[in-house]
């Protein structure tokens, strides 16, 4: 099986696809929220290492680059996912 990544391809399937609706799950009877772990999460965040500006700059540059990741990388990734989709 060969799968090519095609970002310009329309994802519409046309009118001949059947619509499958899932039944809604039962809503929770208890609508109260608990924020007991918030203080623990805040302490973990405070204890974590500081932000590395060089990594933020690198990530920002990659996000701004319209050719990242390359079409070749996306094609290879699509092929890998297609090979392992059923198991």
Backbone as XML, in Angstrom:
<?xml version="1.0"?>
<chain id="A" units="angstrom">
  <residue number="1" name="UNK">
    <atom name="N" x="0.848" y="-1.177" z="0.000"/>
    <atom name="CA" x="0.000" y="0.000" z="0.000"/>
    <atom name="C" x="0.884" y="1.227" z="0.000"/>
  </residue>
  <residue number="2" name="UNK">
    <atom name="N" x="0.554" y="2.159" z="-0.847"/>
    <atom name="CA" x="1.316" y="3.401" z="-0.898"/>
    <atom name="C" x="0.374" y="4.563" z="-0.601"/>
  </residue>
  <residue number="3" name="UNK">
    <atom name="N" x="0.786" y="5.421" z="0.319"/>
    <atom name="CA" x="-0.012" y="6.569" z="0.708"/>
    <atom name="C" x="0.849" y="7.807" z="0.525"/>
  </residue>
  <residue number="4" name="UNK">
    <atom name="N" x="0.341" y="8.788" z="-0.213"/>
    <atom name="CA" x="1.056" y="10.047" z="-0.391"/>
    <atom name="C" x="0.312" y="11.146" z="0.331"/>
  </residue>
  <residue number="5" name="UNK">
    <atom name="N" x="1.062" y="11.951" z="1.041"/>
    <atom name="CA" x="0.481" y="13.099" z="1.720"/>
    <atom name="C" x="0.145" y="14.148" z="0.678"/>
  </residue>
  <residue number="6" name="UNK">
    <atom name="N" x="-1.080" y="14.665" z="0.717"/>
    <atom name="CA" x="-1.504" y="15.656" z="-0.252"/>
    <atom name="C" x="-2.258" y="16.754" z="0.484"/>
  </residue>
  <residue number="7" name="UNK">
    <atom name="N" x="-1.548" y="17.820" z="0.919"/>
    <atom name="CA" x="-2.208" y="18.850" z="1.717"/>
    <atom name="C" x="-3.258" y="19.646" z="0.956"/>
  </residue>
  <residue number="8" name="UNK">
    <atom name="N" x="-3.225" y="19.626" z="-0.375"/>
    <atom name="CA" x="-4.193" y="20.386" z="-1.148"/>
    <atom name="C" x="-5.459" y="19.621" z="-1.461"/>
  </residue>
  <residue number="9" name="UNK">
    <atom name="N" x="-5.511" y="18.386" z="-1.066"/>
    <atom name="CA" x="-6.643" y="17.531" z="-1.382"/>
    <atom name="C" x="-7.849" y="17.889" z="-0.524"/>
  </residue>
  <residue number="10" name="UNK">
    <atom name="N" x="-8.997" y="17.943" z="-1.139"/>
    <atom name="CA" x="-10.227" y="18.239" z="-0.421"/>
    <atom name="C" x="-10.632" y="17.032" z="0.407"/>
  </residue>
  <residue number="11" name="UNK">
    <atom name="N" x="-11.073" y="17.270" z="1.619"/>
    <atom name="CA" x="-11.471" y="16.183" z="2.502"/>
    <atom name="C" x="-12.961" y="15.856" z="2.416"/>
  </residue>
  <residue number="12" name="UNK">
    <atom name="N" x="-13.692" y="16.519" z="1.539"/>
    <atom name="CA" x="-15.110" y="16.222" z="1.419"/>
    <atom name="C" x="-15.278" y="14.899" z="0.697"/>
  </residue>
  <residue number="13" name="UNK">
    <atom name="N" x="-16.246" y="14.120" z="1.126"/>
    <atom name="CA" x="-16.442" y="12.791" z="0.570"/>
    <atom name="C" x="-17.611" y="12.723" z="-0.410"/>
  </residue>
  <residue number="14" name="UNK">
    <atom name="N" x="-18.337" y="13.783" z="-0.573"/>
    <atom name="CA" x="-19.467" y="13.752" z="-1.477"/>
    <atom name="C" x="-20.746" y="13.374" z="-0.747"/>
  </residue>
  <residue number="15" name="UNK">
    <atom name="N" x="-21.823" y="13.281" z="-1.486"/>
    <atom name="CA" x="-23.112" y="13.026" z="-0.872"/>
    <atom name="C" x="-23.477" y="11.574" z="-0.738"/>
  </residue>
  <residue number="16" name="UNK">
    <atom name="N" x="-22.628" y="10.652" z="-1.196"/>
    <atom name="CA" x="-23.005" y="9.248" z="-1.188"/>
    <atom name="C" x="-22.516" y="8.496" z="0.038"/>
  </residue>
  <residue number="17" name="UNK">
    <atom name="N" x="-21.961" y="9.176" z="1.008"/>
    <atom name="CA" x="-21.483" y="8.527" z="2.224"/>
    <atom name="C" x="-22.604" y="8.501" z="3.255"/>
  </residue>
  <residue number="18" name="UNK">
    <atom name="N" x="-22.855" y="7.323" z="3.861"/>
    <atom name="CA" x="-23.902" y="7.259" z="4.880"/>
    <atom name="C" x="-23.448" y="7.990" z="6.153"/>
  </residue>
  <residue number="19" name="UNK">
    <atom name="N" x="-24.405" y="8.581" z="6.814"/>
    <atom name="CA" x="-24.115" y="9.280" z="8.055"/>
    <atom name="C" x="-24.312" y="8.313" z="9.208"/>
  </residue>
  <residue number="20" name="UNK">
    <atom name="N" x="-23.289" y="8.179" z="10.026"/>
    <atom name="CA" x="-23.366" y="7.296" z="11.186"/>
    <atom name="C" x="-23.379" y="8.168" z="12.420"/>
  </residue>
  <residue number="21" name="UNK">
    <atom name="N" x="-24.420" y="8.071" z="13.183"/>
    <atom name="CA" x="-24.539" y="8.871" z="14.396"/>
    <atom name="C" x="-24.345" y="7.971" z="15.601"/>
  </residue>
  <residue number="22" name="UNK">
    <atom name="N" x="-23.559" y="8.450" z="16.528"/>
    <atom name="CA" x="-23.353" y="7.699" z="17.757"/>
    <atom name="C" x="-24.362" y="8.164" z="18.790"/>
  </residue>
  <residue number="23" name="UNK">
    <atom name="N" x="-24.756" y="7.227" z="19.621"/>
    <atom name="CA" x="-25.671" y="7.598" z="20.688"/>
    <atom name="C" x="-24.920" y="8.421" z="21.718"/>
  </residue>
  <residue number="24" name="UNK">
    <atom name="N" x="-25.602" y="9.406" z="22.243"/>
    <atom name="CA" x="-24.961" y="10.235" z="23.255"/>
    <atom name="C" x="-24.803" y="9.441" z="24.531"/>
  </residue>
  <residue number="25" name="UNK">
    <atom name="N" x="-23.687" y="9.647" z="25.187"/>
    <atom name="CA" x="-23.451" y="8.933" z="26.436"/>
    <atom name="C" x="-24.251" y="9.599" z="27.551"/>
  </residue>
  <residue number="26" name="UNK">
    <atom name="N" x="-24.457" y="8.857" z="28.577"/>
    <atom name="CA" x="-25.201" y="9.390" z="29.720"/>
    <atom name="C" x="-24.409" y="10.533" z="30.346"/>
  </residue>
  <residue number="27" name="UNK">
    <atom name="N" x="-25.106" y="11.575" z="30.698"/>
    <atom name="CA" x="-24.424" y="12.708" z="31.318"/>
    <atom name="C" x="-24.133" y="12.397" z="32.774"/>
  </residue>
  <residue number="28" name="UNK">
    <atom name="N" x="-23.089" y="12.987" z="33.272"/>
    <atom name="CA" x="-22.718" y="12.769" z="34.669"/>
    <atom name="C" x="-23.768" y="13.374" z="35.576"/>
  </residue>
  <residue number="29" name="UNK">
    <atom name="N" x="-24.081" y="12.661" z="36.626"/>
    <atom name="CA" x="-25.088" y="13.174" z="37.548"/>
    <atom name="C" x="-24.486" y="14.170" z="38.522"/>
  </residue>
  <residue number="30" name="UNK">
    <atom name="N" x="-23.168" y="14.074" z="38.736"/>
    <atom name="CA" x="-22.502" y="14.977" z="39.662"/>
    <atom name="C" x="-21.817" y="16.073" z="38.854"/>
  </residue>
  <residue number="31" name="UNK">
    <atom name="N" x="-22.363" y="17.269" z="38.901"/>
    <atom name="CA" x="-21.819" y="18.375" z="38.118"/>
    <atom name="C" x="-20.829" y="19.221" z="38.899"/>
  </residue>
  <residue number="32" name="UNK">
    <atom name="N" x="-20.456" y="18.785" z="40.086"/>
    <atom name="CA" x="-19.501" y="19.556" z="40.872"/>
    <atom name="C" x="-18.092" y="19.306" z="40.358"/>
  </residue>
  <residue number="33" name="UNK">
    <atom name="N" x="-17.239" y="20.302" z="40.486"/>
    <atom name="CA" x="-15.859" y="20.194" z="40.034"/>
    <atom name="C" x="-14.944" y="20.206" z="41.241"/>
  </residue>
  <residue number="34" name="UNK">
    <atom name="N" x="-13.870" y="19.460" z="41.121"/>
    <atom name="CA" x="-12.909" y="19.405" z="42.210"/>
    <atom name="C" x="-11.567" y="19.913" z="41.710"/>
  </residue>
  <residue number="35" name="UNK">
    <atom name="N" x="-10.990" y="20.838" z="42.453"/>
    <atom name="CA" x="-9.693" y="21.395" z="42.084"/>
    <atom name="C" x="-8.646" y="21.044" z="43.140"/>
  </residue>
  <residue number="36" name="UNK">
    <atom name="N" x="-8.783" y="19.857" z="43.730"/>
    <atom name="CA" x="-7.866" y="19.436" z="44.781"/>
    <atom name="C" x="-6.431" y="19.317" z="44.284"/>
  </residue>
  <residue number="37" name="UNK">
    <atom name="N" x="-6.250" y="18.906" z="43.048"/>
    <atom name="CA" x="-4.906" y="18.682" z="42.537"/>
    <atom name="C" x="-4.275" y="19.950" z="41.963"/>
  </residue>
  <residue number="38" name="UNK">
    <atom name="N" x="-4.984" y="21.043" z="41.936"/>
    <atom name="CA" x="-4.458" y="22.272" z="41.367"/>
    <atom name="C" x="-3.203" y="22.736" z="42.083"/>
  </residue>
  <residue number="39" name="UNK">
    <atom name="N" x="-3.208" y="22.719" z="43.400"/>
    <atom name="CA" x="-2.034" y="23.174" z="44.137"/>
    <atom name="C" x="-0.841" y="22.268" z="43.861"/>
  </residue>
  <residue number="40" name="UNK">
    <atom name="N" x="-1.070" y="20.968" z="43.728"/>
    <atom name="CA" x="0.007" y="20.037" z="43.410"/>
    <atom name="C" x="0.587" y="20.325" z="42.024"/>
  </residue>
  <residue number="41" name="UNK">
    <atom name="N" x="-0.282" y="20.593" z="41.061"/>
    <atom name="CA" x="0.177" y="20.923" z="39.713"/>
    <atom name="C" x="0.946" y="22.242" z="39.694"/>
  </residue>
  <residue number="42" name="UNK">
    <atom name="N" x="0.470" y="23.221" z="40.437"/>
    <atom name="CA" x="1.172" y="24.504" z="40.503"/>
    <atom name="C" x="2.552" y="24.335" z="41.124"/>
  </residue>
  <residue number="43" name="UNK">
    <atom name="N" x="2.672" y="23.510" z="42.144"/>
    <atom name="CA" x="3.971" y="23.281" z="42.772"/>
    <atom name="C" x="4.912" y="22.552" z="41.807"/>
  </residue>
  <residue number="44" name="UNK">
    <atom name="N" x="4.403" y="21.596" z="41.076"/>
    <atom name="CA" x="5.217" y="20.890" z="40.086"/>
    <atom name="C" x="5.712" y="21.849" z="39.017"/>
  </residue>
  <residue number="45" name="UNK">
    <atom name="N" x="4.851" y="22.757" z="38.591"/>
    <atom name="CA" x="5.243" y="23.753" z="37.598"/>
    <atom name="C" x="6.328" y="24.672" z="38.145"/>
  </residue>
  <residue number="46" name="UNK">
    <atom name="N" x="6.193" y="25.072" z="39.390"/>
    <atom name="CA" x="7.210" y="25.930" z="40.006"/>
    <atom name="C" x="8.548" y="25.210" z="40.133"/>
  </residue>
  <residue number="47" name="UNK">
    <atom name="N" x="8.505" y="23.908" z="40.393"/>
    <atom name="CA" x="9.724" y="23.128" z="40.579"/>
    <atom name="C" x="10.398" y="22.745" z="39.262"/>
  </residue>
  <residue number="48" name="UNK">
    <atom name="N" x="9.687" y="22.875" z="38.160"/>
    <atom name="CA" x="10.268" y="22.470" z="36.875"/>
    <atom name="C" x="11.332" y="23.469" z="36.440"/>
  </residue>
  <residue number="49" name="UNK">
    <atom name="N" x="12.187" y="23.003" z="35.543"/>
    <atom name="CA" x="13.283" y="23.854" z="35.085"/>
    <atom name="C" x="12.740" y="25.052" z="34.309"/>
  </residue>
  <residue number="50" name="UNK">
    <atom name="N" x="13.560" y="26.061" z="34.201"/>
    <atom name="CA" x="13.144" y="27.276" z="33.514"/>
    <atom name="C" x="13.096" y="27.054" z="32.010"/>
  </residue>
  <residue number="51" name="UNK">
    <atom name="N" x="12.448" y="27.955" z="31.326"/>
    <atom name="CA" x="12.316" y="27.887" z="29.877"/>
    <atom name="C" x="13.668" y="28.136" z="29.235"/>
  </residue>
  <residue number="52" name="UNK">
    <atom name="N" x="13.968" y="27.344" z="28.199"/>
    <atom name="CA" x="15.223" y="27.532" z="27.482"/>
    <atom name="C" x="14.939" y="28.377" z="26.239"/>
  </residue>
  <residue number="53" name="UNK">
    <atom name="N" x="15.370" y="29.646" z="26.258"/>
    <atom name="CA" x="15.055" y="30.557" z="25.154"/>
    <atom name="C" x="15.546" y="30.065" z="23.797"/>
  </residue>
  <residue number="54" name="UNK">
    <atom name="N" x="16.681" y="29.378" z="23.754"/>
    <atom name="CA" x="17.195" y="28.898" z="22.468"/>
    <atom name="C" x="16.276" y="27.853" z="21.850"/>
  </residue>
  <residue number="55" name="UNK">
    <atom name="N" x="15.648" y="27.021" z="22.690"/>
    <atom name="CA" x="14.711" y="26.018" z="22.179"/>
    <atom name="C" x="13.401" y="26.663" z="21.727"/>
  </residue>
  <residue number="56" name="UNK">
    <atom name="N" x="12.978" y="27.694" z="22.446"/>
    <atom name="CA" x="11.774" y="28.424" z="22.045"/>
    <atom name="C" x="12.007" y="29.101" z="20.705"/>
  </residue>
  <residue number="57" name="UNK">
    <atom name="N" x="13.181" y="29.692" z="20.524"/>
    <atom name="CA" x="13.512" y="30.350" z="19.254"/>
    <atom name="C" x="13.570" y="29.332" z="18.125"/>
  </residue>
  <residue number="58" name="UNK">
    <atom name="N" x="14.150" y="28.167" z="18.395"/>
    <atom name="CA" x="14.230" y="27.117" z="17.380"/>
    <atom name="C" x="12.827" y="26.643" z="16.982"/>
  </residue>
  <residue number="59" name="UNK">
    <atom name="N" x="11.975" y="26.406" z="17.966"/>
    <atom name="CA" x="10.609" y="25.958" z="17.684"/>
    <atom name="C" x="9.829" y="27.031" z="16.928"/>
  </residue>
  <residue number="60" name="UNK">
    <atom name="N" x="10.010" y="28.291" z="17.298"/>
    <atom name="CA" x="9.322" y="29.388" z="16.611"/>
    <atom name="C" x="9.752" y="29.470" z="15.151"/>
  </residue>
  <residue number="61" name="UNK">
    <atom name="N" x="11.040" y="29.260" z="14.896"/>
    <atom name="CA" x="11.544" y="29.285" z="13.520"/>
    <atom name="C" x="10.951" y="28.145" z="12.704"/>
  </residue>
  <residue number="62" name="UNK">
    <atom name="N" x="10.838" y="26.963" z="13.301"/>
    <atom name="CA" x="10.262" y="25.823" z="12.585"/>
    <atom name="C" x="8.780" y="26.036" z="12.300"/>
  </residue>
  <residue number="63" name="UNK">
    <atom name="N" x="8.061" y="26.588" z="13.249"/>
    <atom name="CA" x="6.635" y="26.847" z="13.044"/>
    <atom name="C" x="6.428" y="27.881" z="11.934"/>
  </residue>
  <residue number="64" name="UNK">
    <atom name="N" x="7.317" y="28.858" z="11.847"/>
    <atom name="CA" x="7.192" y="29.906" z="10.838"/>
    <atom name="C" x="7.601" y="29.432" z="9.449"/>
  </residue>
  <residue number="65" name="UNK">
    <atom name="N" x="8.345" y="28.337" z="9.355"/>
    <atom name="CA" x="8.826" y="27.823" z="8.067"/>
    <atom name="C" x="7.715" y="27.025" z="7.391"/>
  </residue>
  <residue number="66" name="UNK">
    <atom name="N" x="7.180" y="27.519" z="6.251"/>
    <atom name="CA" x="6.069" y="26.813" z="5.599"/>
    <atom name="C" x="6.470" y="25.463" z="5.004"/>
  </residue>
  <residue number="67" name="UNK">
    <atom name="N" x="7.747" y="25.205" z="4.823"/>
    <atom name="CA" x="8.174" y="23.930" z="4.247"/>
    <atom name="C" x="8.581" y="22.916" z="5.317"/>
  </residue>
  <residue number="68" name="UNK">
    <atom name="N" x="8.311" y="23.203" z="6.588"/>
    <atom name="CA" x="8.642" y="22.259" z="7.653"/>
    <atom name="C" x="7.376" y="21.635" z="8.191"/>
  </residue>
  <residue number="69" name="UNK">
    <atom name="N" x="7.267" y="20.380" z="8.339"/>
    <atom name="CA" x="8.181" y="19.382" z="7.811"/>
    <atom name="C" x="8.016" y="19.252" z="6.310"/>
  </residue>
  <residue number="70" name="UNK">
    <atom name="N" x="9.035" y="18.732" z="5.653"/>
    <atom name="CA" x="9.025" y="18.646" z="4.187"/>
    <atom name="C" x="7.968" y="17.653" z="3.710"/>
  </residue>
  <residue number="71" name="UNK">
    <atom name="N" x="7.587" y="17.791" z="2.450"/>
    <atom name="CA" x="6.612" y="16.869" z="1.870"/>
    <atom name="C" x="7.141" y="15.439" z="1.890"/>
  </residue>
  <residue number="72" name="UNK">
    <atom name="N" x="8.462" y="15.271" z="1.716"/>
    <atom name="CA" x="9.056" y="13.936" z="1.758"/>
    <atom name="C" x="8.861" y="13.300" z="3.134"/>
  </residue>
  <residue number="73" name="UNK">
    <atom name="N" x="9.098" y="14.063" z="4.175"/>
    <atom name="CA" x="8.916" y="13.548" z="5.538"/>
    <atom name="C" x="7.451" y="13.192" z="5.770"/>
  </residue>
  <residue number="74" name="UNK">
    <atom name="N" x="6.547" y="14.044" z="5.319"/>
    <atom name="CA" x="5.117" y="13.765" z="5.505"/>
    <atom name="C" x="4.684" y="12.540" z="4.705"/>
  </residue>
  <residue number="75" name="UNK">
    <atom name="N" x="5.231" y="12.360" z="3.487"/>
    <atom name="CA" x="4.920" y="11.173" z="2.695"/>
    <atom name="C" x="5.392" y="9.904" z="3.399"/>
  </residue>
  <residue number="76" name="UNK">
    <atom name="N" x="6.612" y="9.943" z="3.947"/>
    <atom name="CA" x="7.148" y="8.778" z="4.654"/>
    <atom name="C" x="6.336" y="8.484" z="5.915"/>
  </residue>
  <residue number="77" name="UNK">
    <atom name="N" x="5.932" y="9.522" z="6.618"/>
    <atom name="CA" x="5.115" y="9.345" z="7.812"/>
    <atom name="C" x="3.754" y="8.759" z="7.460"/>
  </residue>
  <residue number="78" name="UNK">
    <atom name="N" x="3.144" y="9.248" z="6.370"/>
    <atom name="CA" x="1.852" y="8.721" z="5.935"/>
    <atom name="C" x="1.982" y="7.243" z="5.569"/>
  </residue>
  <residue number="79" name="UNK">
    <atom name="N" x="3.066" y="6.866" z="4.915"/>
    <atom name="CA" x="3.292" y="5.471" z="4.567"/>
    <atom name="C" x="3.458" y="4.604" z="5.800"/>
  </residue>
  <residue number="80" name="UNK">
    <atom name="N" x="4.225" y="5.103" z="6.768"/>
    <atom name="CA" x="4.440" y="4.365" z="8.010"/>
    <atom name="C" x="3.124" y="4.162" z="8.758"/>
  </residue>
  <residue number="81" name="UNK">
    <atom name="N" x="2.326" y="5.214" z="8.835"/>
    <atom name="CA" x="1.024" y="5.096" z="9.511"/>
    <atom name="C" x="0.111" y="4.116" z="8.776"/>
  </residue>
  <residue number="82" name="UNK">
    <atom name="N" x="0.148" y="4.144" z="7.440"/>
    <atom name="CA" x="-0.707" y="3.250" z="6.659"/>
    <atom name="C" x="-0.302" y="1.792" z="6.876"/>
  </residue>
  <residue number="83" name="UNK">
    <atom name="N" x="0.993" y="1.537" z="7.035"/>
    <atom name="CA" x="1.459" y="0.171" z="7.260"/>
    <atom name="C" x="1.006" y="-0.366" z="8.603"/>
  </residue>
  <residue number="84" name="UNK">
    <atom name="N" x="0.912" y="0.489" z="9.582"/>
    <atom name="CA" x="0.623" y="0.048" z="10.942"/>
    <atom name="C" x="-0.788" y="0.408" z="11.414"/>
  </residue>
  <residue number="85" name="UNK">
    <atom name="N" x="-1.654" y="0.786" z="10.507"/>
    <atom name="CA" x="-2.983" y="1.253" z="10.897"/>
    <atom name="C" x="-3.840" y="0.129" z="11.481"/>
  </residue>
  <residue number="86" name="UNK">
    <atom name="N" x="-3.643" y="-1.082" z="11.060"/>
    <atom name="CA" x="-4.468" y="-2.195" z="11.538"/>
    <atom name="C" x="-3.758" y="-3.069" z="12.548"/>
  </residue>
  <residue number="87" name="UNK">
    <atom name="N" x="-2.688" y="-2.626" z="13.067"/>
    <atom name="CA" x="-2.101" y="-3.513" z="14.050"/>
    <atom name="C" x="-0.766" y="-3.093" z="14.407"/>
  </residue>
</chain>
